[in-house]
């Protein structure tokens, strides 16, 4: 009898703290705020996909799982806010939020957030924050760990430079990975004052039209790992730095910066700095990064190992730079050119993943030596016939023109080079994306007439193959 009573009490307690509250049309609660009013610690709140216009609330219980079902549940605030702060004010501890979209929050002090976090420990996965005055804004809490994964931040910020796509306060740690943060309104795409920052395998960029301030701002330093990210500063960026470290004072307990295996592209023409490091930083290591475009690689003091700086984006041989595909292939100077790394305080510096757009990832497979940048190139033993089934040059020898004919088995962009036997490039051409099928590139008299009689190499290549033929020019 006593055992049965204990068992029933256990079942009652488990049920009491493991309820599922359902929100949506014809569900227990028609809007999330009604569920927030009755939620108990340990509950799961499932919100049907759909738009919940103007609905705002506070969540103050602990150990909650709040998630959209089947797709995003969209909290379209329409300028509304809870407590003058945010769409959701999250005050509980150890809560998890998934598959929720937050938009259009405004407040009088211009810091209206999708989420204002005031508790301890928060995990956010697969969420979308856009067109708020702040995407996420957190209070200071040195016992708190923030984890944000596979989420998008876009067009957040009031436009005064003091609000951002997300702004993490003085917390114990921030883990930000597999995310897409872009097009912040004059503010930063990511700002964090955390003691420890793990910024891993993200796509953080202005794109062509954005006018954010900095891509990553760590104003108070901290032990910070920036690994495997794609970082692109656009031509309209408000600030010359892509990454800023410690600019408001190195007040965090440990100030060590590790910038490893990132790919960074700068399109801001004047005075750019890829990594700005505050003097007094204890350790700063910049290793295995691709820097593309004009500007200084870093300011301040840093140890640098096996980085490559391409002044011209064409030199990087990216797969499709115009569409922000920064994968490299075997013909890149970054191929097999990196330095193998160890660990710092138990955290491995060797990148484990690669960002896959949108907001996903794959394992990074290192074949021989690690490549420089955020992506590992495929191995050399690629079957070229999978991508190019024919390649001819005719007439050859040529007098005043020649035609390169080829058949593509995969849609790709092509690079053509004519070089002398010493390797000097006499002519080059980069095509747009070409369809599968037969193509011709005509080398006309204007080009051939500039080549003295002799032998040359004519090479066509893409991210997937490289083919070379000998070309003879006669007069």
C-alpha positions in Angstrom: 0.0 0.0 0.0 2.8 2.4 0.9 4.7 1.6 -2.3 1.6 2.3 -4.4 1.1 5.6 -2.6 4.7 6.6 -3.4 4.3 5.5 -7.0 1.1 7.5 -7.4 2.7 10.5 -5.9 5.6 10.2 -8.4 3.2 9.9 -11.3 1.2 13.0 -10.1 4.4 15.1 -9.7 5.7 14.0 -13.1 2.4 14.9 -14.7 2.2 18.2 -12.9 5.6 19.3 -14.2 5.5 17.8 -17.7 2.3 19.3 -19.1 1.9 20.2 -22.7 0.0 23.4 -23.3 -1.3 23.9 -26.9 -1.8 27.2 -28.6 -3.6 27.9 -31.8 -7.0 27.9 -33.5 -9.3 25.4 -31.7 -6.6 24.6 -29.1 -6.6 25.2 -25.3 -5.3 28.8 -25.8 -5.8 30.8 -28.9 -2.7 33.1 -28.3 0.6 32.5 -26.5 0.0 35.2 -23.9 -2.9 33.1 -22.5 -0.6 30.1 -22.1 2.0 32.3 -20.5 -0.5 33.4 -17.8 -1.0 29.8 -16.6 2.2 28.0 -17.4 3.9 26.0 -14.7 7.6 25.1 -14.2 8.7 22.3 -16.5 5.8 22.7 -19.0 6.1 22.4 -22.7 4.2 25.0 -24.8 3.4 24.1 -28.4 2.3 26.9 -30.6 0.8 26.2 -34.0 2.3 27.8 -37.1 0.6 31.0 -38.0 0.6 34.8 -37.3 -0.2 36.1 -33.8 -0.7 39.8 -34.4 0.0 42.1 -31.5 0.3 39.3 -28.9 3.0 40.0 -26.4 3.7 38.6 -22.9 6.2 37.6 -20.2 7.4 34.1 -19.3 8.5 33.9 -15.7 8.7 30.1 -15.0 11.7 27.9 -15.1 12.6 24.9 -17.3 10.1 25.6 -20.0 10.2 24.3 -23.6 8.4 26.8 -25.9 8.3 25.8 -29.5 6.4 26.3 -32.7 5.0 23.3 -34.4 5.4 22.3 -38.1 6.8 25.8 -38.9 7.4 29.2 -37.4 4.8 30.6 -35.0 5.1 34.3 -36.0 4.7 36.9 -33.2 4.1 40.0 -35.3 4.0 42.7 -32.6 2.9 45.5 -34.8 4.7 48.0 -32.5 3.3 46.4 -29.3 5.5 45.3 -26.4 5.4 43.6 -23.0 6.5 45.7 -20.0 7.9 48.4 -22.3 10.7 46.0 -23.3 10.0 43.3 -25.8 7.6 40.9 -27.6 8.6 38.3 -25.0 10.2 39.2 -21.7 11.7 35.9 -20.5 12.5 36.0 -16.8 12.7 32.3 -15.9 15.7 30.1 -15.8 16.9 27.2 -18.0 14.3 27.8 -20.7 14.4 26.7 -24.4 12.7 28.5 -27.3 12.4 26.9 -30.7 10.8 27.7 -34.1 9.4 31.2 -33.2 9.5 34.3 -35.4 9.6 37.7 -33.7 9.0 40.9 -35.6 8.1 44.6 -35.4 8.6 45.5 -31.7 9.1 49.1 -30.7 9.3 50.7 -27.2 9.8 54.4 -26.1 13.5 53.9 -25.3 14.2 52.5 -28.8 15.3 49.1 -27.5 12.2 47.0 -28.3 13.4 43.5 -28.6 12.1 40.2 -30.0 13.2 38.7 -26.7 14.4 40.6 -23.6 16.1 38.0 -21.4 16.2 38.6 -17.6 16.8 35.1 -16.2 19.6 32.6 -16.1 20.5 30.3 -19.0 18.6 30.5 -22.2 18.7 28.3 -25.4 17.3 29.5 -28.7 17.1 27.3 -31.7 15.6 27.8 -35.2 14.2 31.2 -34.5 13.9 34.3 -36.7 14.2 37.9 -35.4 13.6 40.7 -37.9 12.5 44.3 -38.0 12.7 44.9 -34.2 14.7 47.6 -32.5 16.8 44.8 -31.1 16.7 41.1 -32.0 17.7 39.8 -28.6 18.7 42.0 -25.7 19.9 40.4 -22.4 20.5 41.7 -18.9 23.8 41.2 -17.1 24.1 37.9 -15.2 27.5 36.3 -14.7 25.9 33.0 -13.9 24.1 32.8 -17.2 25.0 30.8 -20.3 23.3 31.8 -23.6 23.1 29.3 -26.5 21.8 30.5 -29.9 21.8 28.0 -32.8 20.5 27.9 -36.4 18.7 31.2 -36.1 18.4 34.2 -38.3 18.7 37.9 -37.4 17.8 40.5 -40.0 17.0 44.2 -40.2 17.0 44.7 -36.4 18.0 48.1 -35.0 16.4 51.5 -34.5 18.9 53.0 -36.8 20.8 55.1 -34.3 23.7 52.8 -33.8 22.8 51.8 -30.2 20.6 48.8 -31.0 21.6 45.7 -32.9 20.6 42.4 -34.5 21.4 41.0 -31.1 23.1 42.4 -28.0 24.3 40.0 -25.3 25.1 41.7 -21.9 27.6 40.7 -19.2 26.8 37.0 -19.0 29.1 34.0 -18.3 29.1 32.7 -21.9 27.6 33.1 -25.3 27.6 30.2 -27.8 26.5 31.5 -31.2 26.7 28.9 -34.0 25.2 27.9 -37.3 23.4 31.3 -37.4 22.7 33.9 -40.2 23.0 37.5 -39.0 22.8 40.1 -41.7 21.6 43.6 -42.6 21.5 45.1 -39.1 20.3 48.7 -39.2 23.4 50.7 -38.6 24.0 48.7 -35.3 26.1 45.6 -35.1 25.2 42.2 -36.5 26.5 40.7 -33.3 27.4 42.4 -30.1 28.5 40.6 -26.9 29.9 41.5 -23.6 30.1 37.9 -22.4 33.1 36.7 -20.4 33.5 33.8 -22.9 32.3 33.9 -26.5 32.0 30.9 -28.8 31.2 32.3 -32.3 31.3 29.3 -34.5 30.4 28.5 -38.1 28.0 31.4 -38.8 27.3 33.6 -41.8 27.5 37.2 -40.7 27.3 39.8 -43.4 26.1 43.1 -44.8 25.6 41.8 -48.3 25.5 44.5 -51.0 22.9 46.8 -49.5 23.5 46.6 -45.8 24.8 49.4 -43.6 25.6 47.8 -40.3 28.3 49.1 -38.1 30.5 46.1 -37.3 29.9 42.4 -38.1 31.2 41.3 -34.6 31.7 43.7 -31.7 33.2 42.3 -28.4 33.6 45.6 -26.6 34.9 44.2 -23.3 37.1 41.5 -24.7 36.7 38.1 -22.9 38.0 34.7 -23.9 36.7 34.6 -27.4 36.8 31.9 -30.1 35.8 33.1 -33.6 36.1 30.0 -35.7 34.8 28.9 -39.1 32.7 31.9 -39.9 31.8 33.6 -43.2 32.1 37.4 -42.6 31.3 39.9 -45.3 31.4 43.7 -44.9 29.5 45.5 -47.6 30.3 48.7 -49.4 27.9 50.7 -47.3 29.2 49.6 -43.9 29.1 52.4 -41.3 32.3 51.2 -39.5 35.7 50.3 -41.0 36.1 47.3 -38.7 34.7 43.8 -39.5 35.6 42.5 -36.0 36.3 44.8 -33.0 37.7 43.4 -29.8 38.0 45.3 -26.5 37.3 48.8 -27.8 35.3 49.9 -24.7 37.9 48.5 -22.3 39.2 45.0 -21.5 37.1 44.6 -18.4 36.3 40.9 -18.6 38.4 38.6 -16.4 40.3 36.8 -19.2 41.1 38.6 -22.5 42.2 36.1 -25.1 41.2 36.2 -28.7 41.4 33.3 -31.2 40.4 34.1 -34.8 40.8 30.8 -36.6 39.8 29.4 -40.1 37.4 32.2 -41.0 36.7 33.6 -44.5 36.4 37.4 -44.5 35.4 39.6 -47.4 35.6 43.4 -47.3 33.9 45.5 -50.0 34.2 48.8 -48.1 36.7 50.8 -50.1 38.3 53.1 -47.6 40.2 52.4 -44.4 39.0 48.9 -43.6 40.4 46.8 -40.8 39.5 43.1 -40.6 40.3 42.6 -36.9 40.7 45.5 -34.5 42.5 44.5 -31.3 42.7 46.6 -28.2 46.2 47.2 -26.8 46.6 45.2 -23.6 44.9 42.0 -24.9 46.7 39.1 -23.2 46.7 36.8 -26.2 45.5 37.4 -29.7 46.1 34.7 -32.4 45.0 35.0 -36.0 45.5 31.7 -37.8 44.4 30.1 -41.0 42.1 32.9 -42.2 41.3 34.1 -45.7 41.1 37.9 -45.9 39.7 39.3 -49.2 39.6 42.9 -50.3 41.3 46.1 -49.3 42.4 47.0 -45.7 44.7 46.0 -42.9 44.4 42.5 -41.6 44.6 43.7 -38.0 45.5 46.6 -35.7 47.0 46.1 -32.3 49.2 43.2 -31.4 48.6 39.6 -32.6 50.4 36.4 -33.4 49.6 35.5 -37.0 50.1 32.2 -38.8 49.3 31.0 -42.3 46.7 33.6 -43.2 46.2 34.7 -46.8 45.2 38.2 -47.8 43.8 38.6 -51.4 43.6 42.2 -52.5 41.3 41.2 -55.3 38.4 38.8 -54.8 39.2 37.0 -58.1 42.5 35.8 -56.6 40.6 33.7 -54.0 39.0 31.4 -56.5 35.7 31.3 -54.5 33.1 29.0 -56.0 30.6 31.8 -56.6 31.5 35.0 -54.8 28.6 37.0 -56.2 26.2 34.7 -54.4 28.3 34.5 -51.2 29.5 31.0 -51.9 33.0 31.1 -50.4 34.0 27.5 -50.8 37.4 27.0 -52.2 38.8 24.3 -54.5 42.1 22.7 -55.2 43.5 25.5 -57.4 43.2 28.0 -54.5 46.4 29.1 -52.8 44.5 28.3 -49.5 44.4 24.6 -50.5 46.4 22.4 -48.0 48.2 25.5 -46.7 47.0 25.8 -43.1 48.6 25.1 -39.8 47.4 22.2 -37.5 46.3 23.5 -34.1 45.7 22.2 -30.6 43.4 23.3 -27.8 43.0 26.2 -25.4 41.5 25.6 -22.0 40.1 22.3 -23.3 38.5 23.9 -26.4 39.7 22.6 -29.7 40.8 25.2 -32.2 40.6 22.8 -35.2 37.2 23.6 -36.9 34.8 20.7 -36.7 32.0 21.9 -39.0 31.3 24.1 -42.0 28.4 26.5 -42.3 25.8 25.4 -44.9 23.3 28.1 -46.0 20.7 28.6 -44.7 21.5 28.1 -41.0 22.8 24.5 -41.2 26.1 22.8 -41.1 28.1 19.8 -42.2 31.2 18.0 -40.8 34.5 19.5 -42.0 36.6 16.6 -43.4 40.3 17.4 -43.5 41.8 15.2 -46.2 45.6 15.8 -45.9 46.5 19.2 -44.5 44.0 21.6 -43.2 43.0 24.3 -45.7 42.9 28.0 -44.9 39.5 29.6 -44.5 36.1 28.4 -43.4 35.8 25.5 -45.9 37.8 22.5 -46.7 38.3 21.8 -50.5 37.4 18.4 -51.9 40.3 16.0 -52.5 42.4 16.2 -55.6 41.2 12.9 -57.1 38.0 14.3 -58.5 36.9 12.8 -61.8 37.0 15.8 -64.2 34.7 14.0 -66.6 31.8 14.5 -64.2 32.1 18.2 -64.9 33.8 18.6 -68.3 33.3 16.0 -71.0 35.2 17.7 -73.9 37.7 20.4 -74.4 39.2 21.5 -77.8 41.2 24.5 -79.1 40.8 25.2 -82.9 42.5 26.4 -85.0 45.8 25.4 -83.3 48.3 26.6 -84.3 46.5 29.9 -84.8 47.3 33.1 -86.6 44.6 35.7 -85.8 42.0 33.9 -83.7 41.1 30.6 -82.0 38.0 29.1 -80.4 37.9 27.1 -77.2 35.0 24.6 -77.2 33.9 22.6 -74.2 31.0 20.6 -72.9 29.9 21.1 -69.3 28.2 18.3 -67.3 27.4 20.7 -64.4 26.3 24.3 -64.2 29.4 26.3 -63.2 31.4 29.5 -63.9 34.6 29.2 -66.0 38.0 30.9 -65.7 40.1 31.1 -68.9 43.8 32.0 -68.8 46.4 32.2 -71.6 50.0 32.2 -70.2 53.5 32.1 -71.6 55.8 29.3 -70.8 57.2 31.2 -67.9 53.8 31.4 -66.2 53.1 35.1 -67.0 49.3 35.6 -67.6 48.8 37.2 -71.0 45.0 37.1 -71.0 42.3 36.1 -68.6 38.5 35.9 -68.6 35.9 35.0 -65.9 32.5 33.9 -67.2 29.2 34.2 -65.5 27.5 30.9 -64.5 27.2 28.7 -67.6 24.5 26.1 -68.1 25.0 22.4 -68.7 25.9 21.8 -72.4 28.2 23.0 -75.2 29.9 26.4 -75.0 32.5 28.3 -77.0 34.9 31.1 -76.0 36.2 33.1 -78.9 39.7 34.5 -78.7 39.7 37.2 -81.4 42.4 38.9 -83.4 42.7 41.8 -80.9 43.9 39.4 -78.3 46.0 37.1 -80.4 47.8 40.0 -82.2 49.4 40.9 -78.8 51.0 37.5 -78.5 54.4 37.1 -80.2 55.0 33.9 -82.2 55.6 31.0 -79.8 54.0 28.5 -77.5 51.5 29.3 -74.7 49.3 27.4 -72.3 45.6 27.8 -72.5 43.8 26.8 -69.3 40.1 26.6 -68.5 39.1 25.9 -64.9 36.2 26.0 -62.5 35.7 25.3 -58.9 35.5 21.6 -60.0 38.3 21.0 -62.6 41.3 22.4 -64.4 42.3 21.5 -67.9 45.3 22.8 -69.9 46.3 22.6 -73.6 49.3 23.9 -75.5 48.5 26.8 -77.9 50.9 27.8 -80.7 50.8 31.2 -82.2 52.3 31.7 -85.7 52.6 34.8 -87.9 
